Amino acid sequence: MASSLPLGMSLEASSELEGIVVDAEQVERIGTPAVQVLLAAARTLSADGRAFALRKSSPAVCSAFEDLGLIDELKRWGDI
């Protein structure tokens, strides 16, 4: 099931889903708080036995994760 809802709404609705796929292709800027939300979502879903994937990570997303020392997390979920 694909969704283009805002991230917060998508996370709330995720309790009924097997997992979440975030398409990050058009992200032009991303800050630390947004990265924290993605990390929390991934860890929560994983703990519940559900999937989390970050697809088509833009250069901005890759750079943010790299700057925060989290590139291995991004590689685990993404297709970079």
C-alpha positions, 0 to 999 in steps of 0.5 A: 500500500503506497501513501503520500500522506505526511510522515506523522500521519503515515506513522499513525496509520502504520499500525495496520500495515506490514511496514512503511516505504518512504520515497526520499527521491525529492527531498531537497533538505532534511534536518536532524529532527527528521532523521531522528523521526525516521530512526524512531520509526524504523526501530519501532517497526522493527521491534514490532516485526514490521518492515521499514525502507527508505527508497531513492534517497536523494543526495540531501538525505545521503549527506544528512545521514553521512554528516550524522555518522548514520550512513550504515543505518541508511544502507540497512534500509535503503537502496543507496 
